[in-house]
Amino acid sequence: MKLVSYLERRLKDDAVIELLEDYDMEVFYLFDRLHENTADAYSSAAKSAGFELRFNDHQILETIWCYVKARDGYTAVDTSILGVPYYSSFNEASRSAEGAGVRLSKPPSGSEAWIRLEEDHLWRHYEFADGELALVTLMLPWE
């Protein structure tokens, strides 16, 4: 199963549990210990596989970070498990989105540091460092 297909699944969904077990992932409960009215969340990282999951306070998977370039203790993810297109450059992602009629967001500064392709049920955020793809974030759209 591709990582993108796990979005919107619950933490205790059998497929999610299988993913957690396959990658020997621990789940961490992140709660509002400072009483700042922030929502609780759950996080789980597969550093050796290059991705991290974040579940919201309802235990629904809402964000998946996929490290295309190794960093912060994460190895590079195998891009074939993402389930979304891989763009090697900002321009390639931009042309693809425009050609498909997909709404996009770019930095207001005009830099090519990132681009977000916004579809109704999935947002794909591509981050570039030194002109190369470094991180792909798969997320549910913000409300």
N, C-alpha and C positions, 0 to 999 in steps of 0.2 A: 504494500500500500504506500502511496506517495504521501509525503508530509502534509501537503496542502489538504488532503482529504480528512485529516484529523481535526481541522478547524471546526468549531461549533460542537464538537463532541464533549461529553462530560468526562470528568476525571476518572470516574468509576466505570466508564464504558469498557466493555470487554476488549475492544480493539486498542484502546488507550492503555489499558493495563498490560496487554501483550507488548505494546511498544516500550513501555517502561521496563518490563522484564527483559525484553530482547537486548536493551542497551544498559541494563543494570542501573537504572536511574532512581534516585531518591527524590521524594517530593517534599518541598519545604513550604510550610505555612507562614505566610507573611501577614501579620495582623497589625492593627493600628495601636501599637504599644505606646505612642506618644499622645493619644487622644486628640488627633488632628482631624477627625472625621473623614479619613481616607478609607476606601473600601479594602477589605481583606483580599488577599490573592494567594495563589499557589504557584510555585515555580519548580521546574525540574530541568536539569541540564545533562546533556550527553556530550561532555567536552571531548571525549575521544572520537565522537562521530561528527562534531562540529555544529550542533544545534541545541537550542534551549526552548522550552515551552513555558508559557504563562497562562494560567487559568484565572478567571475572574472570581469574584466573591460567590458566584453561583456554581463554581467549579466547572465552568465551560471554557474550553480552550479558545482563547481569543488572539494570541500572538505566538508566532514561531520565528525565532531569530536563527538564520542559517549563515554561518561564518564561511564565506567563500575563500577568504584569506585567513590563515591561522593567526590568532591573536588572543590575548588575555587567557591563555591556558586552553583555548579551543583549537583543535586541529581543523584543517580545511574540510568542509562538508563535501560529500560525494554529490555533485549537483544533479545526478540522475535520480536522486530520491526526492527532489523538491516537488515535482509535479507541476511546475510552471516554467515558462521560457527563461532561458539564461541569456542575458545580454552582456556582451563583453565591453560595451561602451555606453555612455550617456546618449550619444546620438542614435545608436542602434535601438535603444529602448524607446526613445522619443519618436523615431520614425515608425516603429512597429505600432505604438499606441495610436499615433495619428492615422496610420493606414487602416487600423481596425476600428477607428471611431471611439477609442477608449478615452475617458476623461483623465487628465493628468494634472499633477501639481509639481512645481519646480521651485527651487529656492528663489525668493524675491530678489536676491542680489544678482541673479543671472548667472551664478556659478554653476558648474556641472558636478557638484558634490553629491547630489541625489536627485532621484525622480520617483514619483509615486503614481502608479497606474491604478485608477479607482473604478472598479466595476461594482455593480449593485451588491454582490455578496462577498466580494474579496478585494482587498487592497494589497498591492504588491509594491513594496518600497525597496528600491535599488540604491545602495550607497557605494560611491566610488572614491577611491583613494589613489592619488597619483595617476588618474585616468583609467584605473582598472577597477573592476567590480570587486568589492571587498565584503559586502554583507547584503543578504536578501532577507527582508522581513515580510512575512506573510501575516496578514491580520484581518480581523473582521472590521468592517467599516465603522467609523466613529459615528455615534448618533448625535 
